[in-house]
Amino acid sequence: MNDCRLLLAKNMKKYREIQGISQIALAEKIGCSITFIGNIEINRRFPSADNINRLAKALNVDVADLFAKQEPESMKKMASKKEFKGRLEKSLNKAIDELFG
């Protein structure tokens, strides 16, 4: 997969999902329609340079990360952080349930 459009679609969706951002929330952050976000993610549309910059900013990544062929370190860190937060939340919920049972 070396086509820049496919890379953008794949990476944008991964970053969005890792960060728990819905298509609606991302669209609101960059000032576009939900349909536009969805169409980028399924490779039907390609954003302008301005929108690419807005997407990167909204996803807290470098523009280059949106076009990376290999999973960038920043994506690995985000995935690890999300996994850690999930495990921590489960542990806390379990402790709260046991405490207030």
N, CA, C and O atoms as CSV, one atom per row, in Angstrom:
chain,resi,resn,atom,element,x,y,z
A,1,MET,N,N,0.847,-1.178,0.000
A,1,MET,CA,C,0.000,0.000,0.000
A,1,MET,C,C,0.890,1.238,0.000
A,1,MET,O,O,1.274,1.714,1.068
A,2,ASN,N,N,1.220,1.759,-1.156
A,2,ASN,CA,C,2.104,2.922,-1.195
A,2,ASN,C,C,1.434,4.144,-1.795
A,2,ASN,O,O,2.065,5.196,-1.894
A,3,ASP,N,N,0.208,4.041,-2.188
A,3,ASP,CA,C,-0.525,5.188,-2.691
A,3,ASP,C,C,-0.808,6.132,-1.523
A,3,ASP,O,O,-1.326,5.707,-0.491
A,4,CYS,N,N,-0.469,7.410,-1.686
A,4,CYS,CA,C,-0.624,8.352,-0.571
A,4,CYS,C,C,-2.069,8.483,-0.123
A,4,CYS,O,O,-2.324,8.735,1.054
A,5,ARG,N,N,-3.011,8.321,-1.023
A,5,ARG,CA,C,-4.420,8.397,-0.638
A,5,ARG,C,C,-4.799,7.241,0.300
A,5,ARG,O,O,-5.495,7.432,1.298
A,6,LEU,N,N,-4.328,6.052,-0.046
A,6,LEU,CA,C,-4.615,4.888,0.800
A,6,LEU,C,C,-3.925,5.001,2.152
A,6,LEU,O,O,-4.495,4.640,3.182
A,7,LEU,N,N,-2.697,5.503,2.141
A,7,LEU,CA,C,-1.976,5.689,3.400
A,7,LEU,C,C,-2.708,6.679,4.301
A,7,LEU,O,O,-2.864,6.443,5.499
A,8,LEU,N,N,-3.150,7.774,3.721
A,8,LEU,CA,C,-3.879,8.762,4.512
A,8,LEU,C,C,-5.152,8.148,5.087
A,8,LEU,O,O,-5.441,8.309,6.273
A,9,ALA,N,N,-5.908,7.450,4.254
A,9,ALA,CA,C,-7.158,6.842,4.714
A,9,ALA,C,C,-6.915,5.895,5.886
A,9,ALA,O,O,-7.599,5.961,6.907
A,10,LYS,N,N,-5.940,5.023,5.723
A,10,LYS,CA,C,-5.631,4.025,6.752
A,10,LYS,C,C,-5.124,4.678,8.035
A,10,LYS,O,O,-5.613,4.376,9.124
A,11,ASN,N,N,-4.153,5.564,7.907
A,11,ASN,CA,C,-3.548,6.171,9.093
A,11,ASN,C,C,-4.496,7.118,9.813
A,11,ASN,O,O,-4.529,7.149,11.043
A,12,MET,N,N,-5.267,7.891,9.054
A,12,MET,CA,C,-6.216,8.805,9.678
A,12,MET,C,C,-7.221,8.027,10.526
A,12,MET,O,O,-7.504,8.397,11.665
A,13,LYS,N,N,-7.747,6.962,9.968
A,13,LYS,CA,C,-8.719,6.153,10.703
A,13,LYS,C,C,-8.092,5.522,11.942
A,13,LYS,O,O,-8.705,5.501,13.009
A,14,LYS,N,N,-6.863,5.005,11.800
A,14,LYS,CA,C,-6.185,4.394,12.953
A,14,LYS,C,C,-5.980,5.402,14.074
A,14,LYS,O,O,-6.297,5.129,15.232
A,15,TYR,N,N,-5.441,6.582,13.719
A,15,TYR,CA,C,-5.219,7.602,14.746
A,15,TYR,C,C,-6.531,8.013,15.398
A,15,TYR,O,O,-6.600,8.183,16.616
A,16,ARG,N,N,-7.558,8.170,14.597
A,16,ARG,CA,C,-8.856,8.573,15.132
A,16,ARG,C,C,-9.390,7.520,16.102
A,16,ARG,O,O,-9.870,7.853,17.185
A,17,GLU,N,N,-9.305,6.267,15.714
A,17,GLU,CA,C,-9.811,5.188,16.567
A,17,GLU,C,C,-8.977,5.011,17.826
A,17,GLU,O,O,-9.525,4.805,18.909
A,18,ILE,N,N,-7.665,5.088,17.696
A,18,ILE,CA,C,-6.789,4.954,18.864
A,18,ILE,C,C,-7.112,6.025,19.900
A,18,ILE,O,O,-7.106,5.766,21.104
A,19,GLN,N,N,-7.392,7.225,19.415
A,19,GLN,CA,C,-7.672,8.325,20.332
A,19,GLN,C,C,-9.134,8.376,20.779
A,19,GLN,O,O,-9.514,9.216,21.594
A,20,GLY,N,N,-9.943,7.474,20.240
A,20,GLY,CA,C,-11.343,7.433,20.634
A,20,GLY,C,C,-12.150,8.616,20.126
A,20,GLY,O,O,-13.110,9.043,20.768
A,21,ILE,N,N,-11.763,9.140,18.982
A,21,ILE,CA,C,-12.458,10.282,18.399
A,21,ILE,C,C,-13.411,9.757,17.325
A,21,ILE,O,O,-12.995,9.024,16.428
A,22,SER,N,N,-14.671,10.127,17.414
A,22,SER,CA,C,-15.636,9.706,16.395
A,22,SER,C,C,-15.454,10.533,15.132
A,22,SER,O,O,-14.803,11.578,15.150
A,23,GLN,N,N,-16.024,10.065,14.050
A,23,GLN,CA,C,-15.992,10.839,12.806
A,23,GLN,C,C,-16.705,12.177,13.009
A,23,GLN,O,O,-16.291,13.198,12.460
A,24,ILE,N,N,-17.767,12.161,13.794
A,24,ILE,CA,C,-18.515,13.391,14.074
A,24,ILE,C,C,-17.625,14.397,14.792
A,24,ILE,O,O,-17.562,15.567,14.411
A,25,ALA,N,N,-16.935,13.930,15.838
A,25,ALA,CA,C,-16.075,14.825,16.618
A,25,ALA,C,C,-14.930,15.370,15.764
A,25,ALA,O,O,-14.584,16.548,15.860
A,26,LEU,N,N,-14.347,14.513,14.933
A,26,LEU,CA,C,-13.252,14.962,14.069
A,26,LEU,C,C,-13.757,15.990,13.066
A,26,LEU,O,O,-13.094,16.998,12.820
A,27,ALA,N,N,-14.917,15.743,12.493
A,27,ALA,CA,C,-15.501,16.697,11.539
A,27,ALA,C,C,-15.722,18.050,12.212
A,27,ALA,O,O,-15.440,19.093,11.621
A,28,GLU,N,N,-16.223,18.033,13.439
A,28,GLU,CA,C,-16.451,19.286,14.168
A,28,GLU,C,C,-15.141,20.010,14.440
A,28,GLU,O,O,-15.066,21.233,14.327
A,29,LYS,N,N,-14.102,19.246,14.801
A,29,LYS,CA,C,-12.800,19.856,15.102
A,29,LYS,C,C,-12.197,20.572,13.903
A,29,LYS,O,O,-11.558,21.613,14.056
A,30,ILE,N,N,-12.398,20.017,12.704
A,30,ILE,CA,C,-11.766,20.648,11.541
A,30,ILE,C,C,-12.739,21.478,10.707
A,30,ILE,O,O,-12.337,22.124,9.738
A,31,GLY,N,N,-14.008,21.460,11.081
A,31,GLY,CA,C,-14.989,22.291,10.394
A,31,GLY,C,C,-15.416,21.753,9.039
A,31,GLY,O,O,-15.469,22.491,8.054
A,32,CYS,N,N,-15.718,20.469,8.997
A,32,CYS,CA,C,-16.193,19.872,7.744
A,32,CYS,C,C,-17.348,18.926,8.060
A,32,CYS,O,O,-17.763,18.807,9.212
A,33,SER,N,N,-17.858,18.263,7.043
A,33,SER,CA,C,-18.983,17.346,7.255
A,33,SER,C,C,-18.482,15.959,7.663
A,33,SER,O,O,-17.338,15.587,7.403
A,34,ILE,N,N,-19.366,15.217,8.302
A,34,ILE,CA,C,-19.063,13.831,8.670
A,34,ILE,C,C,-18.854,13.007,7.406
A,34,ILE,O,O,-17.995,12.126,7.360
A,35,THR,N,N,-19.638,13.298,6.394
A,35,THR,CA,C,-19.522,12.583,5.120
A,35,THR,C,C,-18.126,12.750,4.535
A,35,THR,O,O,-17.556,11.804,3.991
A,36,PHE,N,N,-17.583,13.950,4.647
A,36,PHE,CA,C,-16.235,14.204,4.128
A,36,PHE,C,C,-15.213,13.330,4.846
A,36,PHE,O,O,-14.351,12.732,4.203
A,37,ILE,N,N,-15.303,13.249,6.176
A,37,ILE,CA,C,-14.376,12.416,6.951
A,37,ILE,C,C,-14.522,10.961,6.523
A,37,ILE,O,O,-13.528,10.283,6.263
A,38,GLY,N,N,-15.749,10.488,6.452
A,38,GLY,CA,C,-15.997,9.104,6.038
A,38,GLY,C,C,-15.460,8.817,4.645
A,38,GLY,O,O,-14.881,7.758,4.401
A,39,ASN,N,N,-15.651,9.762,3.735
A,39,ASN,CA,C,-15.168,9.569,2.367
A,39,ASN,C,C,-13.641,9.552,2.278
A,39,ASN,O,O,-13.079,8.860,1.429
A,40,ILE,N,N,-12.983,10.293,3.130
A,40,ILE,CA,C,-11.513,10.227,3.169
A,40,ILE,C,C,-11.102,8.836,3.654
A,40,ILE,O,O,-10.213,8.207,3.080
A,41,GLU,N,N,-11.758,8.364,4.714
A,41,GLU,CA,C,-11.383,7.083,5.304
A,41,GLU,C,C,-11.662,5.886,4.398
A,41,GLU,O,O,-11.047,4.832,4.564
A,42,ILE,N,N,-12.575,6.033,3.450
A,42,ILE,CA,C,-12.814,4.942,2.502
A,42,ILE,C,C,-12.212,5.250,1.137
A,42,ILE,O,O,-12.511,4.582,0.148
A,43,ASN,N,N,-11.370,6.259,1.098
A,43,ASN,CA,C,-10.594,6.614,-0.091
A,43,ASN,C,C,-11.451,7.090,-1.265
A,43,ASN,O,O,-11.108,6.854,-2.424
A,44,ARG,N,N,-12.552,7.753,-0.966
A,44,ARG,CA,C,-13.375,8.347,-2.029
A,44,ARG,C,C,-13.031,9.802,-2.276
A,44,ARG,O,O,-13.244,10.325,-3.370
A,45,ARG,N,N,-12.493,10.458,-1.243
A,45,ARG,CA,C,-12.124,11.869,-1.362
A,45,ARG,C,C,-10.717,12.042,-0.836
A,45,ARG,O,O,-10.235,11.248,-0.029
A,46,PHE,N,N,-10.063,13.097,-1.306
A,46,PHE,CA,C,-8.737,13.444,-0.810
A,46,PHE,C,C,-8.781,14.905,-0.397
A,46,PHE,O,O,-9.176,15.763,-1.186
A,47,PRO,N,N,-8.374,15.197,0.845
A,47,PRO,CA,C,-8.485,16.569,1.350
A,47,PRO,C,C,-7.446,17.510,0.761
A,47,PRO,O,O,-6.403,17.091,0.259
A,48,SER,N,N,-7.764,18.779,0.839
A,48,SER,CA,C,-6.821,19.819,0.432
A,48,SER,C,C,-5.666,19.870,1.428
A,48,SER,O,O,-5.723,19.261,2.496
A,49,ALA,N,N,-4.629,20.598,1.066
A,49,ALA,CA,C,-3.482,20.754,1.966
A,49,ALA,C,C,-3.920,21.392,3.285
A,49,ALA,O,O,-3.457,20.993,4.354
A,50,ASP,N,N,-4.804,22.373,3.210
A,50,ASP,CA,C,-5.301,23.013,4.436
A,50,ASP,C,C,-6.026,22.007,5.331
A,50,ASP,O,O,-5.827,21.994,6.545
A,51,ASN,N,N,-6.864,21.170,4.727
A,51,ASN,CA,C,-7.587,20.180,5.521
A,51,ASN,C,C,-6.669,19.090,6.061
A,51,ASN,O,O,-6.905,18.564,7.148
A,52,ILE,N,N,-5.635,18.751,5.319
A,52,ILE,CA,C,-4.654,17.785,5.840
A,52,ILE,C,C,-3.984,18.356,7.085
A,52,ILE,O,O,-3.803,17.652,8.078
A,53,ASN,N,N,-3.622,19.619,7.029
A,53,ASN,CA,C,-3.021,20.265,8.205
A,53,ASN,C,C,-4.005,20.292,9.373
A,53,ASN,O,O,-3.612,20.054,10.515
A,54,ARG,N,N,-5.268,20.577,9.102
A,54,ARG,CA,C,-6.284,20.586,10.157
A,54,ARG,C,C,-6.467,19.183,10.753
A,54,ARG,O,O,-6.588,19.023,11.968
A,55,LEU,N,N,-6.484,18.182,9.884
A,55,LEU,CA,C,-6.619,16.801,10.360
A,55,LEU,C,C,-5.471,16.428,11.285
A,55,LEU,O,O,-5.686,15.881,12.366
A,56,ALA,N,N,-4.252,16.727,10.855
A,56,ALA,CA,C,-3.082,16.400,11.675
A,56,ALA,C,C,-3.163,17.097,13.030
A,56,ALA,O,O,-2.891,16.489,14.065
A,57,LYS,N,N,-3.535,18.361,13.018
A,57,LYS,CA,C,-3.640,19.114,14.272
A,57,LYS,C,C,-4.730,18.527,15.166
A,57,LYS,O,O,-4.527,18.368,16.369
A,58,ALA,N,N,-5.879,18.206,14.587
A,58,ALA,CA,C,-6.989,17.649,15.366
A,58,ALA,C,C,-6.647,16.278,15.941
A,58,ALA,O,O,-7.135,15.909,17.009
A,59,LEU,N,N,-5.802,15.521,15.229
A,59,LEU,CA,C,-5.405,14.188,15.686
A,59,LEU,C,C,-4.114,14.213,16.501
A,59,LEU,O,O,-3.641,13.167,16.947
A,60,ASN,N,N,-3.544,15.398,16.696
A,60,ASN,CA,C,-2.313,15.581,17.478
A,60,ASN,C,C,-1.146,14.773,16.919
A,60,ASN,O,O,-0.414,14.124,17.667
A,61,VAL,N,N,-0.980,14.817,15.604
A,61,VAL,CA,C,0.122,14.117,14.942
A,61,VAL,C,C,0.761,15.040,13.924
A,61,VAL,O,O,0.200,16.075,13.565
A,62,ASP,N,N,1.937,14.655,13.467
A,62,ASP,CA,C,2.579,15.378,12.381
A,62,ASP,C,C,1.915,14.982,11.070
A,62,ASP,O,O,1.422,13.862,10.932
A,63,VAL,N,N,1.903,15.891,10.116
A,63,VAL,CA,C,1.350,15.586,8.799
A,63,VAL,C,C,2.032,14.351,8.220
A,63,VAL,O,O,1.377,13.505,7.610
A,64,ALA,N,N,3.333,14.247,8.407
A,64,ALA,CA,C,4.084,13.101,7.866
A,64,ALA,C,C,3.560,11.773,8.412
A,64,ALA,O,O,3.581,10.763,7.710
A,65,ASP,N,N,3.090,11.770,9.658
A,65,ASP,CA,C,2.565,10.540,10.254
A,65,ASP,C,C,1.313,10.056,9.521
A,65,ASP,O,O,1.041,8.857,9.479
A,66,LEU,N,N,0.563,10.976,8.952
A,66,LEU,CA,C,-0.644,10.594,8.218
A,66,LEU,C,C,-0.323,9.860,6.916
A,66,LEU,O,O,-1.182,9.189,6.343
A,67,PHE,N,N,0.929,9.996,6.454
A,67,PHE,CA,C,1.319,9.368,5.192
A,67,PHE,C,C,2.416,8.318,5.374
A,67,PHE,O,O,3.021,7.874,4.399
A,68,ALA,N,N,2.668,7.927,6.609
A,68,ALA,CA,C,3.731,6.963,6.896
A,68,ALA,C,C,3.354,5.571,6.400
A,68,ALA,O,O,2.224,5.119,6.586
A,69,LYS,N,N,4.316,4.894,5.765
A,69,LYS,CA,C,4.081,3.531,5.286
A,69,LYS,C,C,4.125,2.535,6.426
A,69,LYS,O,O,3.367,1.565,6.446
A,70,GLN,N,N,5.013,2.775,7.370
A,70,GLN,CA,C,5.100,1.906,8.538
A,70,GLN,C,C,4.479,2.639,9.711
A,70,GLN,O,O,4.448,3.869,9.752
A,71,GLU,N,N,3.986,1.865,10.660
A,71,GLU,CA,C,3.345,2.456,11.816
A,71,GLU,C,C,4.339,3.343,12.563
A,71,GLU,O,O,5.332,2.846,13.093
A,72,PRO,N,N,4.081,4.649,12.610
A,72,PRO,CA,C,4.997,5.556,13.305
A,72,PRO,C,C,5.034,5.281,14.801
A,72,PRO,O,O,4.086,4.736,15.365
A,73,GLU,N,N,6.120,5.656,15.428
A,73,GLU,CA,C,6.264,5.488,16.875
A,73,GLU,C,C,5.132,6.173,17.623
A,73,GLU,O,O,4.653,5.666,18.637
A,74,SER,N,N,4.704,7.331,17.119
A,74,SER,CA,C,3.633,8.050,17.809
A,74,SER,C,C,2.351,7.227,17.845
A,74,SER,O,O,1.601,7.293,18.818
A,75,MET,N,N,2.091,6.444,16.781
A,75,MET,CA,C,0.896,5.599,16.762
A,75,MET,C,C,1.050,4.462,17.758
A,75,MET,O,O,0.095,4.112,18.451
A,76,LYS,N,N,2.240,3.882,17.837
A,76,LYS,CA,C,2.488,2.800,18.786
A,76,LYS,C,C,2.301,3.299,20.218
A,76,LYS,O,O,1.719,2.608,21.054
A,77,LYS,N,N,2.801,4.506,20.491
A,77,LYS,CA,C,2.673,5.074,21.827
A,77,LYS,C,C,1.214,5.334,22.167
A,77,LYS,O,O,0.775,5.074,23.288
A,78,MET,N,N,0.456,5.854,21.189
A,78,MET,CA,C,-0.960,6.114,21.436
A,78,MET,C,C,-1.704,4.823,21.718
A,78,MET,O,O,-2.547,4.774,22.614
A,79,ALA,N,N,-1.401,3.778,20.962
A,79,ALA,CA,C,-2.067,2.487,21.163
A,79,ALA,C,C,-1.726,1.936,22.534
A,79,ALA,O,O,-2.599,1.411,23.226
A,80,SER,N,N,-0.459,2.049,22.939
A,80,SER,CA,C,-0.046,1.574,24.264
A,80,SER,C,C,-0.735,2.365,25.362
A,80,SER,O,O,-1.160,1.803,26.371
A,81,LYS,N,N,-0.842,3.669,25.161
A,81,LYS,CA,C,-1.492,4.527,26.152
A,81,LYS,C,C,-2.964,4.158,26.277
A,81,LYS,O,O,-3.495,4.078,27.384
A,82,LYS,N,N,-3.625,3.933,25.143
A,82,LYS,CA,C,-5.043,3.567,25.174
A,82,LYS,C,C,-5.230,2.228,25.884
A,82,LYS,O,O,-6.150,2.070,26.686
A,83,GLU,N,N,-4.355,1.265,25.587
A,83,GLU,CA,C,-4.432,-0.047,26.227
A,83,GLU,C,C,-4.218,0.084,27.732
A,83,GLU,O,O,-4.949,-0.520,28.518
A,84,PHE,N,N,-3.223,0.866,28.135
A,84,PHE,CA,C,-2.940,1.071,29.558
A,84,PHE,C,C,-4.126,1.726,30.256
A,84,PHE,O,O,-4.516,1.309,31.347
A,85,LYS,N,N,-4.700,2.753,29.627
A,85,LYS,CA,C,-5.847,3.427,30.223
A,85,LYS,C,C,-7.019,2.463,30.375
A,85,LYS,O,O,-7.735,2.509,31.375
A,86,GLY,N,N,-7.217,1.594,29.392
A,86,GLY,CA,C,-8.294,0.613,29.456
A,86,GLY,C,C,-8.108,-0.350,30.611
A,86,GLY,O,O,-9.054,-0.642,31.343
A,87,ARG,N,N,-6.875,-0.851,30.777
A,87,ARG,CA,C,-6.597,-1.779,31.878
A,87,ARG,C,C,-6.743,-1.088,33.226
A,87,ARG,O,O,-7.275,-1.661,34.177
A,88,LEU,N,N,-6.268,0.142,33.295
A,88,LEU,CA,C,-6.370,0.906,34.539
A,88,LEU,C,C,-7.832,1.161,34.897
A,88,LEU,O,O,-8.220,1.048,36.060
A,89,GLU,N,N,-8.635,1.502,33.900
A,89,GLU,CA,C,-10.055,1.754,34.138
A,89,GLU,C,C,-10.760,0.495,34.635
A,89,GLU,O,O,-11.584,0.566,35.547
A,90,LYS,N,N,-10.444,-0.653,34.043
A,90,LYS,CA,C,-11.047,-1.918,34.488
A,90,LYS,C,C,-10.670,-2.219,35.933
A,90,LYS,O,O,-11.509,-2.638,36.731
A,91,SER,N,N,-9.396,-2.001,36.262
A,91,SER,CA,C,-8.934,-2.253,37.635
A,91,SER,C,C,-9.626,-1.337,38.632
A,91,SER,O,O,-10.042,-1.771,39.707
A,92,LEU,N,N,-9.745,-0.072,38.266
A,92,LEU,CA,C,-10.412,0.876,39.161
A,92,LEU,C,C,-11.888,0.529,39.342
A,92,LEU,O,O,-12.412,0.576,40.455
A,93,ASN,N,N,-12.546,0.184,38.252
A,93,ASN,CA,C,-13.962,-0.193,38.348
A,93,ASN,C,C,-14.151,-1.422,39.222
A,93,ASN,O,O,-15.094,-1.488,40.012
A,94,LYS,N,N,-13.261,-2.390,39.084
A,94,LYS,CA,C,-13.332,-3.593,39.913
A,94,LYS,C,C,-13.150,-3.253,41.390
A,94,LYS,O,O,-13.885,-3.744,42.248
A,95,ALA,N,N,-12.153,-2.400,41.676
A,95,ALA,CA,C,-11.895,-2.005,43.056
A,95,ALA,C,C,-13.073,-1.237,43.636
A,95,ALA,O,O,-13.435,-1.435,44.796
A,96,ILE,N,N,-13.670,-0.366,42.840
A,96,ILE,CA,C,-14.839,0.412,43.312
A,96,ILE,C,C,-16.017,-0.527,43.580
A,96,ILE,O,O,-16.712,-0.389,44.587
A,97,ASP,N,N,-16.237,-1.481,42.674
A,97,ASP,CA,C,-17.334,-2.455,42.870
A,97,ASP,C,C,-17.125,-3.274,44.124
A,97,ASP,O,O,-18.077,-3.541,44.857
A,98,GLU,N,N,-15.878,-3.681,44.384
A,98,GLU,CA,C,-15.589,-4.467,45.582
A,98,GLU,C,C,-15.764,-3.629,46.842
A,98,GLU,O,O,-16.250,-4.115,47.864
A,99,LEU,N,N,-15.372,-2.397,46.756
A,99,LEU,CA,C,-15.459,-1.505,47.907
A,99,LEU,C,C,-16.906,-1.161,48.259
A,99,LEU,O,O,-17.293,-1.165,49.428
A,100,PHE,N,N,-17.698,-0.864,47.225
A,100,PHE,CA,C,-19.078,-0.419,47.469
A,100,PHE,C,C,-20.100,-1.504,47.174
A,100,PHE,O,O,-21.298,-1.323,47.391
A,101,GLY,N,N,-19.601,-2.659,46.665
A,101,GLY,CA,C,-20.344,-3.838,46.306
A,101,GLY,C,C,-21.763,-3.888,46.419
A,101,GLY,O,O,-22.372,-4.911,46.103
